[in-house]
Amino acid sequence: MKPKVLLVEDEPTLAQALADNLEGEGYAMQIAPDGQAALERWAAWNPDLVVLDVMLPKLDGLEVCRQMRAAGYSTPVLFLSAKGQPEDRVEGLRVGGDDYLGKPFHLPEFLLRVKNLLRRREETRAAPTYTFAGHQIDFRAWTVRLRDGRKELLGEREMAILRLLIERAGEVVSRDEILDRVWGQEVFPSSRTIDNFVVRLRRLFEPDPQNPQHFHTVWGVGYRFTPEPEPPTEPAHR
C-alpha cells in the first residue's frame, strides 16, 4: 500500500507541483486548500504524513496541528512556511510539528524530509511494546500507560528518542547520535532541543524528575537509560 500524504497548501500552482513530485515518488496524495479542509480530510483519510503550510485561509496551519494533536492524532507533520526564523520554527515544533522547512526550499531537500519522516513512522509502527517500572509503552500507538493509570500520547520525536534510549539500555547515547538518528540531516535542532525532550520524558516517567532513576544525564556526552533504579551507593567503610 502506498504511503498517504495530505498536502495542505493554498497556492494552487505550488500545491500541484509538489503533489506531482510526491506522486512520482510513489505516494498517494490528497490536497487541502485551507485549514478547515485540512481538519476534515486529516480525520477522514488518516494520512501517514501531513505537509502543512503555516499561513492558510480560514485556519492557520499551527492551529490545525494544535487541534489535531489535542484530538489524539499523532500523524507526523512537516510544516512549510515563508516564516523561517528560529522563533517560528520553535513555535511549529511546540504545537506538535515534527519538522519545519522554510520557503523557498530545494525540491530534493523537501522530498528527502518527507522520506525520512515516513521512514521513522514505519520504524516506530514496527516496534513492540515495552514495559519498565510499571509503565507500558506502545510504540505502534505512540502512547504510554503510566504506573498510576494515566494514558499519555507522545509526539513522534519523543517516541523516537525514547525508543533509541531503550534499545541501548545501560549504554551512554551521545547527543550527536540522537540528533543523527532522530533528526537525520536536518540542521536546525541543537543539543538543547534534545535536553528539552528528555525533560519531558522525566516528567512523565520519573517519581522525582529532579532526581531521575531511569533517564540519566552523562554530562558532556549524552544520556543513559536504566530500566531499574540504580541502587544507592554504599558509603565506604574505614
C-alpha positions in Angstrom: 0.0 0.0 0.0 1.3 3.4 -0.9 2.1 5.8 1.9 -0.6 8.5 2.1 0.4 12.2 2.1 -2.0 15.0 2.8 -0.7 18.3 1.3 -2.2 21.4 2.8 -1.3 24.4 0.6 -3.4 27.3 -0.6 -1.3 28.3 -3.6 -2.6 26.1 -6.4 0.5 26.1 -8.6 2.8 25.1 -5.8 0.4 22.6 -4.4 0.1 20.8 -7.8 3.8 20.9 -8.4 4.5 19.3 -5.0 1.7 16.8 -5.4 3.0 15.7 -8.8 6.5 15.2 -7.5 5.3 13.3 -4.4 3.2 11.0 -6.7 6.3 10.5 -8.8 8.0 9.2 -5.6 5.2 6.6 -5.1 3.0 8.4 -2.6 -0.8 8.6 -2.6 -1.9 12.2 -2.5 -4.7 14.4 -1.4 -4.6 18.3 -1.4 -6.5 20.5 1.1 -6.6 24.2 0.1 -7.3 25.7 3.6 -7.2 24.9 7.3 -10.8 23.8 7.6 -10.5 21.4 4.7 -7.3 20.1 6.3 -9.1 19.2 9.5 -11.8 17.3 7.7 -9.5 15.4 5.3 -7.0 14.6 8.0 -9.7 13.0 10.1 -11.5 11.2 7.2 -8.4 10.0 5.3 -6.0 9.2 8.1 -2.8 10.0 6.2 0.7 8.8 7.0 2.1 12.3 6.8 0.7 15.8 6.6 2.6 18.5 4.8 1.1 21.7 6.3 1.6 25.3 5.2 1.5 27.7 8.1 -0.3 30.6 6.5 -3.7 29.3 5.3 -7.2 30.7 4.8 -9.9 30.0 7.4 -7.5 28.4 9.9 -3.7 28.7 10.0 -1.5 25.6 10.0 -0.4 26.0 13.6 -4.0 25.9 14.8 -4.7 22.9 12.6 -1.9 21.0 14.1 -2.8 22.1 17.6 -6.4 20.9 17.2 -5.5 17.5 15.7 -2.9 16.8 18.4 -5.4 17.7 21.0 -7.8 15.2 19.4 -5.2 12.5 19.7 -3.8 12.3 16.1 -0.1 11.5 16.1 0.4 11.7 12.3 3.9 13.3 11.5 3.6 16.9 10.4 6.1 18.7 8.1 5.4 22.5 8.3 6.1 24.7 5.2 6.3 28.4 5.7 7.8 31.6 4.4 8.3 32.5 8.1 11.6 30.7 8.7 13.1 32.5 11.7 14.2 30.3 14.7 11.3 31.5 16.8 8.9 30.4 14.0 10.4 27.0 13.9 10.3 26.7 17.6 6.6 27.5 17.6 5.9 24.9 14.9 7.7 22.2 17.0 5.9 23.4 20.1 2.4 22.9 18.8 3.3 19.3 17.7 5.1 19.6 14.4 7.9 17.1 13.6 9.8 19.1 11.0 9.8 22.7 9.7 11.0 23.8 6.2 11.2 27.4 5.2 10.1 28.7 1.8 11.7 28.9 -0.7 13.2 25.4 -0.5 15.0 23.0 -2.8 12.8 20.2 -4.0 15.4 17.4 -3.3 15.6 18.5 0.3 11.8 18.6 0.6 11.5 15.1 -0.8 14.2 13.8 1.5 12.5 15.2 4.6 9.2 13.6 3.5 11.0 10.3 3.0 12.8 10.5 6.4 9.6 11.3 8.3 7.7 8.4 6.7 10.6 6.0 7.4 10.7 7.0 11.0 7.0 6.5 11.3 7.2 3.0 9.8 10.1 2.0 12.1 8.0 3.2 15.1 5.0 1.2 13.9 7.0 -2.0 13.7 8.4 -1.7 17.3 7.0 -3.8 20.1 5.5 -2.7 23.3 7.9 -2.2 26.2 7.3 -2.2 30.0 9.5 -0.8 32.7 8.9 0.2 36.3 5.2 -0.3 35.9 5.0 1.9 32.8 3.8 0.4 29.5 4.9 1.9 26.2 3.1 1.2 22.9 5.3 2.3 20.1 2.7 1.5 17.5 0.0 3.7 19.0 2.6 6.3 20.3 1.1 6.1 23.8 2.2 5.3 27.3 0.2 3.8 30.1 1.8 5.2 33.2 2.2 3.4 36.5 -0.6 5.5 38.0 -3.0 4.5 35.2 -2.9 7.7 33.2 -2.6 7.4 29.4 -0.4 9.9 27.5 0.1 10.5 23.8 3.7 11.2 22.8 4.9 13.0 19.7 7.0 11.2 17.1 10.3 12.6 18.2 9.6 12.0 21.9 8.8 8.4 21.0 11.9 8.1 18.7 14.2 9.3 21.4 12.6 7.0 24.0 12.9 4.1 21.6 16.6 4.8 20.9 17.4 5.0 24.6 15.5 1.8 25.4 17.3 0.0 22.5 20.6 1.0 24.1 19.6 0.5 27.7 22.5 0.7 30.1 24.7 2.4 27.5 25.5 6.1 27.1 24.0 7.5 23.9 25.6 10.7 22.8 23.6 13.8 21.8 25.2 13.7 18.4 23.9 10.1 17.8 20.4 11.2 19.0 20.5 14.1 16.5 21.6 11.8 13.7 19.1 9.1 14.4 16.1 11.2 15.2 16.6 14.3 13.0 18.8 12.9 10.3 20.4 15.5 8.1 18.3 18.4 9.4 20.4 21.3 10.6 18.1 23.2 12.9 17.9 21.1 16.1 20.6 21.6 18.7 21.7 19.6 21.7 19.5 21.9 23.8 16.5 20.6 21.8 17.3 17.1 23.0 17.6 18.2 26.6 14.1 19.6 26.4 12.7 16.3 25.1 14.4 14.4 27.9 13.0 16.8 30.5 9.5 15.9 29.2 10.3 12.2 29.4 11.4 12.6 33.0 8.2 14.5 33.9 6.2 11.5 32.6 8.2 8.6 33.9 10.3 9.7 36.9 8.8 9.7 40.5 11.1 12.7 41.1 12.2 14.4 37.9 14.9 16.4 39.7 16.5 13.1 40.9 16.0 10.7 37.9 16.1 7.0 38.4 15.8 6.0 34.7 16.9 8.8 32.4 20.4 9.8 33.5 22.4 12.7 32.1 26.1 11.9 31.4 27.5 15.4 31.5 29.3 16.5 28.3 28.3 13.3 26.5 24.6 12.4 26.4 22.1 10.2 28.2 21.8 6.7 29.6 18.5 4.8 30.2 18.3 2.2 33.0 15.0 0.2 33.3 15.5 -0.5 37.0 16.6 2.2 39.5 20.2 2.1 40.3 20.9 1.1 44.0 22.2 3.9 46.2 26.0 3.9 46.7 27.1 2.5 50.0 29.5 4.7 52.0 33.0 3.3 52.1 34.0 1.6 55.4 37.2 2.7 57.1 
